[in-house]
Amino acid sequence: MSVLTPDPRPDAAAATATEPAAATTASPVAASFSAPAGTPPAIQVESVRRVYKAKSGPVTALDGVDLQVEAGELFGLLGPNGAGKTTLIKILTTLLAPTSGTAKVFGFDVEHETKRIRRIMNMVAGGEQSGYGILTVREQLWMFSQFYGMSSSDGWNRSDALLERVGLGDKRMQRVSTLSTGERQKMNLARGLMNDPWILFLDEPTLGLDVEAARSLRELMVEWRAAVPGRTILLTTHYMAEADELCDRIAIVHKGRILAIGTSAELKRRVQRESIFRVELDRLDGGVAALAHVPGVVKASTGVMSDSQADRQAVAINLVLEDDAALGAVVGALGSRGSRILGLQKSEPTLEDVFVELVGRGFEDEDQPDEHVDDPEAAT
Amino acid sequence: MSAVGRPAAGAAQGTAGGPPAKLDLIGRAGAGPRQDSAWSARQILVTNLRAIRGRAYPRWRGLFREKSWVAFEILLPFLSTSAFVFVYRSLHAPEAYVGFVVLGGVMSAFWINVIWMMANQLWWEKSQGNLELYFAAPMNFMSILFGMALGGMFMSSSRALSILIIATVVFGVSFSISSWLLVILVFAATLAALYGVGMVLASLFLVWGREAWHLGQMLTEPVYFVAGLNFPVARLGLIGALSVGLIPLATGLDAMRQLVFAGAPFPIGTPAPEIELVILVAMAVGSTALARWMLAVMERRARRDGRLTIRWQ
């Protein structure tokens, strides 16, 4: 039994059974995450706008956002700095009111049912410096456990167990002020799990962490979510690989709007309407022109060879096919010309390619300081 | 079964080799998010009480971990108190005046705490990122303020007691207490009123943001003066009377001086301790209610404007 997995509870099954029958309107996405029957969407955002008043004039941080995240999903908001990701998280965590539109968390309205939401959620932000340096790591977590109403002994036990799980067991008696950035972020994640929330909001949780620490945190997120059906994570990140690796679905956010939503594969398919293969051959009589007339081949070109391929006198070609099915004809054509296939690799587009396709520019070009949406003069 | 009658909601694995520790999450039946977010009145009450304990904890721990307070909050204030004692003695003032100064030094510990660790605290919490975590937690925010106040009272009481003992021993102050019960009631009411004002100031300082530091300084020395920290407040005439009616430090100090130096020749013109006790209770109730109202306003404003969750603003 892991600290991330609650004990089987006799009352839990009974209580679940009394819930309404599984919603017949549940989307296929919800079913795939095994959310408890009758659970409303974890997040439901409709036409949400958030406008800040800055010295330079009104700034629209969110511009008519619509979003639905099913219970049990690990959902990613991917976008450059200043895209509106943090604003959306602040609205969903009841810290900020939308200028217009509605947002609900497990069916509770973020404006009028804040207490209900706060009892079942938690949040962790990258680079978070919360707490008190004078406390030990263990005491820090215990203090936060009290804010969620845990008994003192349960708070201590839970703190110890979570610290063991995040790999800070040996640091638990150390003062918070002595922790490294990575250790501190692990402690923050443990804090976020302290109340065993149903929904966890993670705002750039691996920001500034080294590779090992970031990997460790990602593993923990995945494990925690998978331990109980219905646990949901909303993750904001501007790390493409992180979103690609972790998220069931991803929304690409840009300038306060959601440009696309889907699984990583679905998003990539948006930009890849053809199949691209790289084929390595021992020889190719007649050159790439010999493949141009094979049915289904859109384009064939000579590929760049590595030194080792050149040493082996291998030939590399790049093929653009109408779809994967055309590959059979290509293999047949190559065989009839006496070519032996040494290697075959399908080229996948990245989320960066998707972003470029949608926006016209890459992330680095788009990164904007967050200040424009967090302006101190903000007042609407 | 937990203290609030909930079944154990989950299990936390104990430390390596140990037995699994039961985990009790208030309000967590484990049935689903909607059921788990429906709390009874008792659960809400217990959560708020535990939140008060949780927020008081860092101050209680700080008392034992930050040894520098001995120098900064006992020895240095003691020097200031000593200076007034020497002035009064050189002027051959009645010996009761020495006691007045010592009592003023004792109560100054609480006012310093109210200004720098209550009024300024939320501003600091915001810059650390704690404030948004407090807002996002399920307890009432007043529990955070009560926790800060409780921890602050405990912290300051230790300092006040230290100053009282050292000054009494060094300067040979003798007390003549007419009514212990009244002294205790006045002291408790003074602290309640002082920290009630601290809670109001905490909300105000948070809204005023960058000016909080200057406001803190502005409220230190001037308040010492109008509260009659080192002399009987009645000497200030109308200002003294206003202070007794408006500033808990002045009211409580004057009442306690009357009670612990019974029969001492202090200037007349201030109300009897019983009346001052009533004033203090009214101040405590009024300031707590005002703090609660201001917090509600502040949270509405925070959510509307987004100002209060922005760390550097």
Interface residues (C-beta under 8 A of the other chain):
Chain A: M1 S2 V3 T5 P6 D7 R9 P10 D11 A12 A15 T16 E19 P36 G38 T39 P40 A42 Y52 A71 T87 K90 T93 T94 L95 L96 A97 F106 G107 F108 E111 K115 R116 I117 R118 R119 I120 M121 N122 M123 A125 E128 Q129 S130 G131 Y132 I134 L135 E139 W142 M143 F144 S145 Q146 F147 Y148 G149 M150 S151 S152 D154 N157 R158 D160 A161 L162 E164 R165 G169 N195 D196 W198 I199 G230 D374 P376 A378 A379 T380
Chain B: S2 A3 V4 P7 A8 A9 G10 A11 A12 Q13 G14 T15 A16 P20 A21 K22 L23 D24 L25 I26 G27 R28 A29 G30 A31 G32 P33 R34 Q35 D36 S37 A38 W39 Q43 V46 T47 R50 A51 R53 G54 R55 Y57 P58 R61 G62 R65 E66 Q128 G129 N130 E132 L133 Y134 F135 A136 A137 P138 M139 A302 R303 R304 D305 G306 R307 T309 I310 W312 Q313
